[in-house]
């Protein structure tokens, strides 16, 4: 394009290019004063448009151009309509020195007369830097391998030389090894495919396709992977070279991961903005209050679902109409009040108005509105919340308050008749404002001795001096305390144990503490007696269990219903060679303990008839098969709702041997099991063992 027609300049097409171009574009009059600059121009220079207007177009020309040079340039531009591209060092506002490329064009009106200039500027610093790097690289390559080695060592970018046919690496520099996260001395002989550096086979094929077609690749933006799997981006350049008499591929990669990350971050932020816009849209649409956006003249531009619900109309029926057109106001005075407040304060806050709804009813609405700027135009954002339920609730509260007043007399009666001590204390000054008769009885005081005093003054907490402070700390945190054990000190010195609860309430507009104290003297006495009884029971139980385990005879407990063993003592295990774990839960027949079933049947017969067996001689069989002669006694016992059988057996095997008769008679006392049944503690012992078995 040699010159620009003013019609084209004013077209929507040119405007879109002007706003979205990545190159800086400026428009200036014939004197060089800026008329307009696009966003890219301002970003590149770092100056706002107002700051740029102070310098003018000529600030973009080289400093070594004198006035005559500028005049020639100006005349050439006017004659042919455009300028040749020229380069210039430019100092940005932030002080950074950059190299820019400038080209100017002439703008003519419909009469073909010049009216202005427009030009483009482009930051070519990076491009020049790349050109310089490439130029230096190629010049060094020409100077020989030693120069190339120096480049490998000193170059700040990853470089490699590889075989074209196989892709095996012949040389790499330190930056290359660092970039792909691999040890330099282990890279030689490996391929980038083997190392997993190529991002994909498609990327690799595309690169080598360009090299085979063009003979080189230059600054291709592409992704790679490190040997540990991390992704990175770079500008990849490669060209065949002569290396040790063979053709090899020299490559260089300029890292640009940060720029890619920045682009992705910008996209992420853009996506977040879009998402938040969607969320805002949903909040607007689904808000429980009616929301409208209107012009200053009241024309509705947007409404939400709740507004449509109130009016009973569709969105198409209300948009671009006013509240007056829709007949929303119950009283037009409300509208006048809203307009007055907006004009005076710019905002309306919580104004109660009446709104006509679809069913013909009038809803009380709490209305707020303010001016907002939207797309360069002042508009009115309004929110209306239906307070019908709130007003009904307020009426209910008023009715309840009236009812409460009527109930005060009843409350006073209940207050006085409560069997626990009740005290009302002012939260601020801690003075007692009311007590019931039960408190006066427990404290042994008169009403005039208490009202208006604090609890330290009446010495009620003297036996527990820290209790009062602890209660107030808990009330400050939780507003309530429950079931704290403490003690009152009555005026006659009597200590009354109490169970104390308190709560903060509001009476007549002031915070009060109402406390309840229940006399637990009898409860404490019962607890002491129960504790003493429990200790005695525990000692008895320990004694019973010791007797059970240390008894020289075998003792067993069996469930009457199914015959299963509930418990056996240690002597049982020793005599019959069964552990407790092998016995408990099983029946005697499972273990084969009875040597003769007829003995068992006879014992069961006597038990069924008399409920007791005394000193009956039977034989039991050990786990090893050896037979034991015993003297057996057994009896049925009731333990609560359950019935059990207790059996005691004494080993008389030695006594039955003729050679041992005299010996056994010497140590054999006239003891029999009959005495055992008359001893009450054995029944208690059975009860303890039975209860423990039930828990298991």
C-alpha positions as CSV (number, residue, x, y, z in Angstrom):
1,X,0.0,0.0,0.0
2,X,1.6,3.2,-1.2
3,X,-0.9,5.8,0.2
4,X,-4.0,5.5,2.2
5,X,-7.4,6.9,1.3
6,X,-9.1,8.7,4.1
7,X,-12.3,6.6,3.5
8,X,-10.3,3.5,4.0
9,X,-8.8,5.0,7.1
10,X,-12.3,5.7,8.5
11,X,-13.5,2.2,7.7
12,X,-14.4,-0.4,10.3
13,X,-11.9,-2.7,8.7
14,X,-9.0,-0.3,9.3
15,X,-10.3,0.4,12.9
16,X,-10.2,-3.3,13.7
17,X,-6.6,-3.6,12.3
18,X,-5.6,-0.5,14.2
19,X,-6.9,-1.8,17.6
20,X,-5.8,-5.4,17.3
21,X,-2.4,-5.1,15.5
22,X,0.6,-6.4,17.3
23,X,2.7,-3.6,15.6
24,X,2.5,-0.1,16.9
25,X,0.5,2.2,14.6
26,X,0.3,6.0,14.9
27,X,-1.5,8.7,13.0
28,X,-0.1,12.3,12.8
29,X,-0.9,15.5,11.1
30,X,1.3,17.0,8.5
31,X,3.3,18.9,11.2
32,X,4.1,15.6,12.9
33,X,1.8,16.0,15.9
34,X,0.2,12.7,16.9
35,X,-3.5,12.4,16.3
36,X,-4.0,8.8,17.5
37,X,-1.9,5.8,18.6
38,X,-3.0,2.2,19.0
39,X,-2.5,0.2,22.2
40,X,0.4,-1.7,20.8
41,X,2.2,1.6,20.0
42,X,1.7,2.8,23.6
43,X,2.9,-0.5,25.1
44,X,6.0,-0.6,22.9
45,X,7.0,3.0,23.9
46,X,5.8,2.8,27.4
47,X,4.1,6.2,27.1
48,X,0.4,7.1,27.2
49,X,-1.1,8.9,24.3
50,X,-1.1,12.2,26.2
51,X,2.6,11.9,26.8
52,X,3.3,11.0,23.2
53,X,1.5,14.1,22.0
54,X,4.3,16.2,23.6
55,X,7.0,14.7,21.4
56,X,5.4,14.2,18.1
57,X,6.2,11.9,15.1
58,X,9.7,13.2,14.7
59,X,10.8,11.5,17.9
60,X,10.8,8.2,15.9
61,X,13.4,9.5,13.5
62,X,17.2,8.8,14.0
63,X,18.9,11.4,16.1
64,X,21.7,11.9,13.5
65,X,19.1,13.3,11.0
66,X,19.5,17.0,10.7
67,X,16.7,19.3,9.5
68,X,17.7,19.0,5.8
69,X,17.6,15.2,6.0
70,X,14.1,15.4,7.6
71,X,13.0,17.8,4.9
72,X,14.1,15.5,2.1
73,X,12.3,12.6,3.8
74,X,9.2,14.7,4.2
75,X,9.2,15.8,0.5
76,X,9.8,12.2,-0.7
77,X,6.9,11.0,1.5
78,X,4.6,13.6,0.0
79,X,5.7,12.8,-3.5
80,X,5.5,9.0,-3.6
81,X,3.1,8.5,-0.6
82,X,5.3,6.2,1.5
83,X,8.8,5.9,3.0
84,X,11.4,3.2,2.9
85,X,11.7,1.2,6.2
86,X,14.4,2.5,8.5
87,X,15.7,1.5,11.8
88,X,16.3,3.5,14.9
89,X,17.4,3.1,18.5
90,X,14.6,4.2,20.8
91,X,14.6,4.7,24.5
92,X,11.4,3.6,26.2
93,X,9.8,5.5,29.1
94,X,11.3,2.9,31.5
95,X,14.8,3.7,30.2
96,X,15.1,0.5,28.2
97,X,17.0,0.9,24.9
98,X,15.3,-0.9,22.1
99,X,15.8,-1.1,18.3
100,X,12.7,-0.3,16.2
101,X,11.8,-0.5,12.6
102,X,9.7,2.5,11.2
103,X,7.8,2.9,8.0
104,X,5.5,5.9,7.1
105,X,2.5,6.3,4.7
106,X,0.6,9.3,3.5
107,X,-3.1,9.8,4.0
108,X,-5.0,11.7,1.3
109,X,-8.5,13.0,1.2
110,X,-11.1,12.4,-1.5
111,X,-9.5,15.3,-3.5
112,X,-6.1,13.4,-3.3
113,X,-4.7,16.1,-1.1
114,X,-2.4,15.0,1.7
115,X,-4.0,15.4,5.1
116,X,-2.0,13.2,7.5
117,X,0.6,10.5,8.0
118,X,0.3,7.1,9.4
119,X,3.1,4.8,10.3
120,X,4.0,1.5,11.8
121,X,6.8,0.7,14.3
122,X,8.0,-2.7,15.3
123,X,10.4,-3.8,18.1
124,X,13.1,-5.6,16.2
125,X,15.5,-5.9,19.2
126,X,15.0,-9.6,19.6
127,X,15.1,-10.1,15.8
128,X,18.3,-8.2,15.6
129,X,19.7,-10.1,18.5
130,X,18.9,-13.4,16.8
131,X,20.4,-12.2,13.6
132,X,23.5,-11.2,15.4
133,X,23.7,-14.5,17.2
134,X,23.2,-16.4,13.9
135,X,25.6,-14.2,12.1
136,X,28.2,-14.7,14.7
137,X,27.5,-18.4,14.8
138,X,27.9,-18.9,11.1
139,X,31.1,-16.8,11.0
140,X,32.6,-18.8,13.8
141,X,31.7,-22.1,12.1
142,X,33.5,-20.8,9.1
143,X,36.6,-20.2,11.1
144,X,36.9,-23.8,12.0
145,X,36.1,-26.4,14.6
146,X,38.1,-24.7,17.4
147,X,35.9,-21.7,17.1
148,X,32.9,-23.9,17.1
149,X,34.1,-25.5,20.3
150,X,34.4,-22.1,21.9
151,X,30.9,-21.3,20.8
152,X,29.7,-24.5,22.4
153,X,31.3,-23.6,25.7
154,X,30.3,-20.0,25.8
155,X,27.0,-20.0,24.0
156,X,24.1,-19.2,26.4
157,X,21.7,-21.4,24.4
158,X,21.6,-25.2,24.1
159,X,23.5,-26.5,21.1
160,X,24.1,-29.9,19.6
161,X,25.7,-31.6,16.6
162,X,24.2,-34.9,15.5
163,X,24.4,-37.4,12.7
164,X,21.8,-36.7,10.0
165,X,21.1,-40.3,9.2
166,X,21.0,-41.8,12.7
167,X,20.4,-38.8,14.9
168,X,23.2,-39.8,17.3
169,X,24.6,-36.9,19.2
170,X,28.2,-36.1,18.3
171,X,28.7,-33.0,20.4
172,X,26.6,-31.1,22.9
173,X,27.3,-28.0,25.0
174,X,26.7,-27.6,28.7
175,X,23.5,-25.6,28.3
176,X,22.1,-28.5,26.2
177,X,22.7,-31.0,28.9
178,X,21.3,-28.6,31.6
179,X,18.2,-27.9,29.5
180,X,17.3,-31.6,29.0
181,X,18.4,-32.5,32.5
182,X,21.1,-35.1,31.7
183,X,24.8,-35.6,32.4
184,X,26.9,-34.1,29.5
185,X,29.5,-37.0,29.3
186,X,26.7,-39.6,28.9
187,X,24.9,-37.9,26.0
188,X,27.3,-38.7,23.2
189,X,26.1,-41.5,21.1
190,X,22.5,-41.3,22.2
191,X,19.6,-39.9,20.1
192,X,17.1,-37.3,21.0
193,X,14.4,-40.0,20.4
194,X,16.1,-42.4,22.8
195,X,16.4,-39.6,25.4
196,X,12.7,-38.7,24.9
197,X,13.5,-35.1,24.1
198,X,11.2,-34.8,21.0
199,X,7.7,-33.9,22.2
200,X,6.1,-36.3,19.8
201,X,7.0,-38.2,16.6
202,X,4.8,-35.8,14.7
203,X,6.9,-32.8,15.8
204,X,10.1,-34.6,14.9
205,X,8.8,-35.6,11.4
206,X,7.6,-32.1,10.8
207,X,11.1,-30.6,11.6
208,X,13.0,-33.1,9.4
209,X,10.5,-32.5,6.7
210,X,11.3,-28.8,6.6
211,X,15.1,-29.5,6.7
212,X,14.9,-31.9,3.8
213,X,12.7,-29.5,1.8
214,X,14.4,-26.1,2.7
215,X,17.8,-27.3,3.8
216,X,17.4,-25.7,7.3
217,X,14.9,-24.6,9.9
218,X,15.0,-21.2,11.6
219,X,13.4,-20.1,14.9
220,X,10.5,-22.6,14.9
221,X,8.5,-22.3,18.1
222,X,8.0,-25.9,19.4
223,X,7.8,-27.9,22.6
224,X,10.3,-30.4,24.0
225,X,10.6,-32.7,27.0
226,X,13.5,-33.1,29.4
227,X,14.8,-36.6,30.1
228,X,12.8,-36.4,33.4
229,X,9.6,-35.7,31.5
230,X,9.3,-31.9,32.1
231,X,7.9,-29.9,29.2
232,X,9.8,-26.8,27.9
233,X,9.5,-24.6,24.8
234,X,12.1,-23.2,22.6
235,X,12.9,-21.4,19.2
236,X,14.5,-24.3,17.3
237,X,17.0,-23.6,14.5
238,X,19.1,-26.3,12.6
239,X,21.3,-26.5,9.6
240,X,23.5,-29.1,8.0
241,X,27.3,-28.5,8.4
242,X,30.6,-30.2,7.6
243,X,31.8,-32.0,10.7
244,X,35.0,-34.2,10.6
245,X,34.5,-34.8,6.9
246,X,30.9,-35.7,7.1
247,X,27.6,-33.9,6.9
248,X,26.1,-33.4,10.4
249,X,23.2,-31.4,11.8
250,X,24.0,-28.3,13.9
251,X,21.0,-27.2,16.1
252,X,20.5,-24.4,18.5
253,X,17.5,-23.9,20.8
254,X,16.5,-20.5,22.3
255,X,14.5,-21.3,25.5
256,X,11.2,-19.5,25.7
257,X,9.3,-21.5,28.3
258,X,8.7,-18.4,30.4
259,X,7.0,-16.7,27.5
260,X,4.8,-19.7,26.8
261,X,3.9,-19.9,30.5
262,X,3.0,-16.2,30.5
263,X,0.8,-16.8,27.5
264,X,-0.9,-19.7,29.2
265,X,-1.3,-17.7,32.4
266,X,-2.9,-14.9,30.4
267,X,-5.3,-17.4,28.8
268,X,-6.0,-18.9,32.3
269,X,-6.8,-15.5,33.7
270,X,-9.0,-14.8,30.6
271,X,-10.9,-18.1,31.2
272,X,-11.3,-17.1,34.9
273,X,-12.7,-13.8,33.9
274,X,-15.2,-15.5,31.6
275,X,-16.1,-18.0,34.2
276,X,-16.6,-15.2,36.8
277,X,-18.7,-13.3,34.2
278,X,-20.9,-16.4,33.9
279,X,-21.1,-16.8,37.7
280,X,-22.1,-13.1,38.0
281,X,-24.7,-13.6,35.3
282,X,-26.1,-16.6,37.2
283,X,-26.1,-14.6,40.5
284,X,-28.0,-11.8,38.7
285,X,-30.5,-14.2,37.2
286,X,-31.1,-16.3,40.3
287,X,-30.9,-13.7,43.0
288,X,-33.7,-13.9,45.5
289,X,-34.3,-10.1,45.1
290,X,-35.7,-8.4,42.0
291,X,-32.8,-6.7,40.0
292,X,-33.2,-4.3,37.1
293,X,-30.8,-2.3,34.9
294,X,-32.3,0.7,33.2
295,X,-31.6,3.9,31.4
296,X,-31.8,7.3,33.1
297,X,-35.3,7.7,31.7
298,X,-36.4,4.4,33.3
299,X,-36.3,2.2,30.2
300,X,-35.5,-1.3,31.3
301,X,-32.4,-2.9,29.7
302,X,-32.1,-6.0,31.8
303,X,-34.1,-7.8,34.5
304,X,-33.7,-11.0,36.5
305,X,-36.1,-14.0,37.0
306,X,-37.4,-12.7,40.4
307,X,-38.5,-9.4,38.8
308,X,-40.4,-11.4,36.1
309,X,-42.0,-13.6,38.8
310,X,-43.2,-10.5,40.6
311,X,-44.7,-8.9,37.5
312,X,-45.9,-12.1,35.9
313,X,-44.6,-11.1,32.5
314,X,-42.0,-12.5,30.1
315,X,-38.7,-10.9,29.5
316,X,-39.8,-9.8,26.0
317,X,-42.8,-8.1,27.6
318,X,-40.8,-5.9,30.0
319,X,-37.5,-5.0,28.2
320,X,-37.4,-1.5,26.8
321,X,-40.4,-0.4,28.8
322,X,-40.5,1.6,32.0
323,X,-41.9,0.8,35.4
324,X,-44.7,3.4,34.6
325,X,-45.6,1.5,31.4
326,X,-45.8,-1.8,33.4
327,X,-47.8,-0.3,36.2
328,X,-45.5,-1.5,38.9
329,X,-45.8,1.4,41.4
330,X,-48.7,1.2,43.8
331,X,-48.2,4.9,44.6
332,X,-46.4,7.2,42.2
333,X,-45.2,9.2,45.1
334,X,-42.7,6.4,45.7
335,X,-41.3,7.0,42.2
336,X,-40.9,10.7,42.8
337,X,-39.1,10.0,46.1
338,X,-36.7,7.6,44.3
339,X,-35.9,10.2,41.6
340,X,-35.4,12.9,44.2
341,X,-32.9,10.7,46.2
342,X,-31.0,9.7,43.1
343,X,-30.6,13.2,41.9
344,X,-29.6,14.5,45.3
345,X,-27.4,11.6,46.6
346,X,-26.8,9.4,43.6
347,X,-28.1,6.5,45.6
348,X,-31.3,5.1,47.3
349,X,-30.9,2.9,50.3
350,X,-33.6,0.6,51.8
351,X,-36.6,2.7,50.9
352,X,-39.9,0.8,51.6
353,X,-42.3,1.0,48.6
354,X,-45.4,-0.8,47.4
355,X,-45.2,-2.9,44.3
356,X,-48.1,-4.3,42.3
357,X,-47.6,-8.0,41.5
358,X,-49.1,-10.3,38.9
359,X,-51.9,-11.6,41.2
360,X,-53.0,-8.0,41.9
361,X,-51.6,-7.9,45.5
362,X,-49.4,-5.1,46.8
363,X,-46.0,-6.4,48.1
364,X,-43.9,-4.3,50.5
365,X,-40.5,-4.0,48.8
366,X,-37.2,-2.8,50.4
367,X,-35.8,-0.8,47.4
368,X,-32.2,0.3,46.8
369,X,-30.7,1.9,43.6
370,X,-27.6,3.7,42.4
371,X,-26.0,5.1,39.3
372,X,-23.5,2.8,37.5
373,X,-21.3,3.3,34.4
374,X,-21.9,0.6,31.7
375,X,-20.2,0.8,28.3
376,X,-19.6,4.5,28.8
377,X,-23.2,5.3,29.6
378,X,-24.7,6.2,33.0
379,X,-27.5,3.8,34.0
380,X,-29.5,2.9,37.1
381,X,-29.0,-0.5,38.9
382,X,-31.9,-1.2,41.2
383,X,-32.6,-4.0,43.7
384,X,-35.9,-4.7,45.4
385,X,-36.4,-7.3,48.2
386,X,-39.8,-8.6,49.2
387,X,-40.2,-8.0,52.9
388,X,-43.7,-9.4,53.3
389,X,-42.4,-12.2,55.5
390,X,-40.2,-9.9,57.5
391,X,-43.1,-7.6,58.3
392,X,-45.3,-10.5,59.2
393,X,-42.5,-11.8,61.5
394,X,-42.2,-8.3,63.0
395,X,-45.9,-8.4,63.7
396,X,-45.6,-11.8,65.3
397,X,-42.8,-10.5,67.5
398,X,-44.9,-7.6,68.6
399,X,-47.8,-10.0,69.5
400,X,-45.3,-12.2,71.4
401,X,-44.0,-9.2,73.3
402,X,-47.6,-8.3,74.3
403,X,-48.1,-11.9,75.4
404,X,-44.9,-11.8,77.4
405,X,-46.1,-8.8,79.3
406,X,-49.3,-10.6,80.1
407,X,-47.3,-13.6,81.3
408,X,-45.0,-11.7,83.7
409,X,-47.3,-12.4,86.6
410,X,-47.3,-16.1,85.8
411,X,-43.5,-16.0,85.5
412,X,-43.1,-14.5,88.9
413,X,-45.3,-17.2,90.4
414,X,-43.2,-20.0,88.7
415,X,-40.0,-18.2,89.8
416,X,-41.0,-18.3,93.4
417,X,-42.4,-21.9,93.4
418,X,-39.3,-23.5,91.7
419,X,-37.9,-26.1,94.1
420,X,-34.3,-25.0,93.2
421,X,-32.7,-21.7,94.3
422,X,-33.1,-19.0,91.6
423,X,-31.0,-15.8,91.4
424,X,-31.1,-13.0,88.9
425,X,-27.9,-10.9,88.7
426,X,-27.2,-7.8,86.6
427,X,-24.4,-8.6,84.1
428,X,-22.8,-5.2,84.2
429,X,-22.5,-4.4,87.9
430,X,-22.9,-8.0,89.2
431,X,-25.6,-6.9,91.8
432,X,-28.5,-9.3,92.7
433,X,-31.8,-8.0,91.3
434,X,-34.1,-10.9,92.4
435,X,-34.1,-14.2,94.2
436,X,-36.8,-16.8,95.0
437,X,-37.8,-18.1,98.4
438,X,-35.9,-21.3,98.0
439,X,-32.6,-19.4,97.7
440,X,-33.4,-17.5,100.9
441,X,-34.1,-20.8,102.7
442,X,-30.8,-22.4,101.5
443,X,-28.8,-19.3,102.3
444,X,-30.7,-18.6,105.6
445,X,-31.0,-14.9,104.7
446,X,-33.7,-12.3,104.4
447,X,-34.6,-10.7,101.1
448,X,-33.4,-7.2,102.2
449,X,-30.0,-8.8,103.0
450,X,-29.5,-9.9,99.4
451,X,-31.2,-7.6,96.9
452,X,-28.8,-4.9,95.5
453,X,-25.7,-6.8,96.9
454,X,-23.0,-8.7,95.1
455,X,-22.3,-12.4,96.0
456,X,-19.0,-11.5,97.6
457,X,-20.9,-9.1,99.9
458,X,-23.2,-11.9,101.1
459,X,-20.3,-14.4,101.3
460,X,-22.3,-17.1,99.5
461,X,-19.2,-18.4,97.6
462,X,-16.7,-18.1,100.5
463,X,-16.1,-21.9,100.5
464,X,-15.3,-21.9,96.7
465,X,-13.6,-18.5,96.3
466,X,-12.6,-19.1,92.6
467,X,-16.0,-20.4,91.4
468,X,-17.6,-17.0,90.8
469,X,-14.8,-15.9,88.5
470,X,-14.7,-19.2,86.6
471,X,-18.5,-18.9,86.0
472,X,-18.3,-15.4,84.6
473,X,-15.4,-16.4,82.3
474,X,-17.5,-19.3,80.9
475,X,-20.5,-17.1,80.5
476,X,-18.4,-14.6,78.5
477,X,-17.4,-17.4,76.2
478,X,-20.5,-19.6,75.9
479,X,-23.4,-17.5,77.3
480,X,-24.3,-20.6,79.4
481,X,-23.0,-23.0,82.0
482,X,-24.6,-26.3,83.0
483,X,-24.5,-28.7,85.9
484,X,-21.4,-27.5,87.8
485,X,-20.9,-28.9,91.3
486,X,-20.2,-26.3,93.9
487,X,-21.3,-25.2,97.4
488,X,-23.2,-22.4,99.1
489,X,-22.1,-21.1,102.5
490,X,-25.3,-20.3,104.5
491,X,-25.3,-17.4,106.9
492,X,-25.1,-19.8,109.9
493,X,-22.0,-21.5,108.5
494,X,-23.8,-24.5,106.9
495,X,-22.2,-25.7,103.7
496,X,-24.8,-26.7,101.1
497,X,-23.5,-28.8,98.1
498,X,-25.3,-27.7,95.0
499,X,-25.5,-28.4,91.2
500,X,-25.2,-25.0,89.5
501,X,-26.4,-23.8,86.1
502,X,-26.6,-20.3,84.6
503,X,-27.4,-18.4,81.4
504,X,-27.2,-14.9,80.1
505,X,-30.7,-13.5,79.2
506,X,-32.1,-10.0,78.5
507,X,-34.7,-8.5,80.7
508,X,-36.0,-5.0,80.2
509,X,-33.2,-4.2,77.8
510,X,-30.4,-5.2,80.1
511,X,-28.2,-8.3,80.2
512,X,-29.0,-10.4,83.3
513,X,-27.6,-13.7,84.5
514,X,-30.3,-16.1,85.8
515,X,-28.8,-19.0,87.8
516,X,-30.3,-22.1,89.2
517,X,-28.8,-24.0,92.2
518,X,-30.2,-27.4,93.2
519,X,-29.4,-28.8,96.7
520,X,-27.7,-32.1,96.2
521,X,-26.9,-32.9,99.9
522,X,-28.9,-36.1,99.8
523,X,-27.4,-37.1,96.4
524,X,-23.9,-36.5,97.8
525,X,-24.7,-38.6,100.9
526,X,-26.0,-41.4,98.7
527,X,-23.0,-41.2,96.5
528,X,-20.7,-41.6,99.5
529,X,-22.6,-44.6,100.7
530,X,-22.6,-46.1,97.3
531,X,-18.9,-45.6,96.9
532,X,-18.2,-47.3,100.3
533,X,-20.5,-50.2,99.3
534,X,-18.8,-50.5,96.0
535,X,-15.4,-50.7,97.6
536,X,-16.6,-53.4,100.0
537,X,-18.0,-55.3,97.1
538,X,-14.8,-55.0,95.1
539,X,-12.8,-56.4,98.0
540,X,-15.3,-59.2,98.4
541,X,-15.2,-60.0,94.7
542,X,-11.4,-60.1,94.7
543,X,-11.5,-62.4,97.7
544,X,-14.1,-64.7,96.0
545,X,-12.1,-64.8,92.8
546,X,-8.9,-65.7,94.7
547,X,-10.7,-68.5,96.5
548,X,-12.1,-69.8,93.2
549,X,-8.7,-69.9,91.5
550,X,-6.7,-71.2,94.5
551,X,-9.1,-73.9,95.6
552,X,-7.4,-77.3,95.7
553,X,-10.5,-79.0,94.2
554,X,-11.8,-78.4,90.7
555,X,-14.7,-76.0,90.4
556,X,-16.8,-75.6,87.2
557,X,-19.8,-73.4,86.3
558,X,-22.1,-74.7,83.5
559,X,-25.1,-73.1,81.9
560,X,-28.2,-75.1,83.0
561,X,-29.9,-74.7,79.6
562,X,-27.2,-76.0,77.3
563,X,-24.6,-77.5,79.6
564,X,-21.8,-75.4,78.3
565,X,-18.9,-74.4,80.5
566,X,-19.0,-70.8,81.7
567,X,-15.9,-70.9,83.9
568,X,-13.4,-73.4,85.3
569,X,-10.6,-72.9,87.9
570,X,-6.9,-73.5,87.5
571,X,-7.0,-76.9,89.3
572,X,-9.5,-78.2,86.8
573,X,-7.0,-77.5,84.0
574,X,-4.2,-79.1,86.0
575,X,-6.2,-82.2,86.8
576,X,-7.7,-82.9,83.4
577,X,-4.9,-81.3,81.3
578,X,-7.3,-78.9,79.4
579,X,-6.6,-75.2,79.2
580,X,-9.4,-72.8,80.0
581,X,-9.6,-71.7,76.3
582,X,-10.2,-75.4,75.3
583,X,-13.0,-75.8,77.7
584,X,-15.0,-72.6,78.0
585,X,-18.0,-72.5,75.6
586,X,-18.0,-76.3,75.1
587,X,-20.1,-79.1,76.7
588,X,-18.5,-82.1,78.6
589,X,-19.6,-84.6,76.0
590,X,-17.6,-82.7,73.3
591,X,-14.4,-83.1,75.4
592,X,-15.1,-86.7,76.4
593,X,-14.4,-85.9,80.1
594,X,-16.8,-88.5,81.5
595,X,-15.2,-91.9,81.6
596,X,-18.5,-93.6,82.1
597,X,-21.7,-92.1,80.6
598,X,-23.8,-94.0,83.2
599,X,-22.1,-91.9,85.9
600,X,-23.1,-88.7,84.1
601,X,-26.7,-90.0,83.7
602,X,-26.9,-90.9,87.4
603,X,-25.6,-87.5,88.5
604,X,-28.1,-85.6,86.2
605,X,-30.9,-87.8,87.5
606,X,-30.1,-86.9,91.2
607,X,-29.7,-83.2,90.3
608,X,-33.1,-83.2,88.5
609,X,-34.8,-84.9,91.5
610,X,-33.1,-83.2,94.5
611,X,-31.3,-80.2,92.9
612,X,-28.0,-81.3,94.6
613,X,-25.5,-84.1,94.5
614,X,-23.1,-84.7,97.5
615,X,-19.8,-86.7,97.5
616,X,-20.7,-88.9,94.6
617,X,-17.7,-91.0,93.3
618,X,-17.2,-90.8,89.5
619,X,-14.3,-91.2,87.1
620,X,-13.1,-88.4,84.7
621,X,-10.8,-88.9,81.7
622,X,-7.8,-86.6,81.2
623,X,-6.9,-85.1,77.8
624,X,-4.1,-87.8,77.7
625,X,-6.7,-90.6,78.2
626,X,-5.6,-91.3,81.9
627,X,-8.6,-92.0,84.2
628,X,-9.0,-89.9,87.4
629,X,-11.1,-91.0,90.4
630,X,-13.0,-88.1,92.0
631,X,-15.5,-87.3,94.6
632,X,-18.1,-85.0,92.9
633,X,-20.6,-82.6,94.4
634,X,-22.9,-80.4,92.3
635,X,-25.9,-78.0,92.8
636,X,-28.2,-75.8,90.7
637,X,-28.1,-72.1,91.5
638,X,-30.3,-69.2,90.3
639,X,-28.3,-66.0,89.3
640,X,-30.9,-63.4,88.6
641,X,-33.1,-64.7,85.8
642,X,-30.5,-67.3,84.8
643,X,-29.8,-70.8,86.2
644,X,-26.4,-72.4,86.4
645,X,-24.8,-75.6,87.7
646,X,-21.8,-75.5,90.0
647,X,-19.7,-78.6,90.4
648,X,-16.8,-79.4,92.7
649,X,-14.6,-82.5,92.3
650,X,-11.8,-83.8,94.5
651,X,-9.1,-86.1,93.1
652,X,-9.1,-89.3,95.2
653,X,-7.0,-91.4,92.9
654,X,-4.2,-91.7,95.4
655,X,-6.6,-92.6,98.2
656,X,-7.9,-95.6,96.3
657,X,-4.4,-97.1,95.9
658,X,-3.9,-99.7,98.8
659,X,-0.3,-98.7,99.4
660,X,-1.3,-95.1,99.8
661,X,-4.4,-95.5,102.1
662,X,-2.6,-94.8,105.4
663,X,-0.7,-91.9,104.0
664,X,-3.8,-90.2,102.6
665,X,-5.7,-90.8,105.8
666,X,-3.1,-88.9,107.6
667,X,-3.6,-85.7,105.6
668,X,-7.3,-86.2,104.8
669,X,-9.5,-84.1,107.1
670,X,-13.1,-85.0,107.7
671,X,-13.8,-82.2,105.2
672,X,-16.6,-82.9,102.7
673,X,-18.2,-80.7,100.0
674,X,-21.4,-80.4,102.1
675,X,-19.9,-77.5,104.1
676,X,-19.3,-75.6,100.9
677,X,-22.9,-75.3,100.0
678,X,-23.7,-73.7,103.4
679,X,-21.1,-71.0,102.8
680,X,-23.0,-67.9,101.4
681,X,-19.9,-66.3,99.7
682,X,-19.6,-69.2,97.2
683,X,-23.0,-68.2,95.8
684,X,-21.7,-64.6,95.5
685,X,-18.7,-65.8,93.7
686,X,-20.8,-67.7,91.3
687,X,-22.8,-64.6,90.7
688,X,-19.7,-62.6,89.9
689,X,-18.3,-65.2,87.5
690,X,-21.7,-65.6,85.8
691,X,-22.0,-61.8,85.2
692,X,-18.4,-61.6,83.8
693,X,-19.2,-64.5,81.4
694,X,-22.3,-62.7,80.2
695,X,-20.2,-59.5,79.4
696,X,-17.8,-61.6,77.4
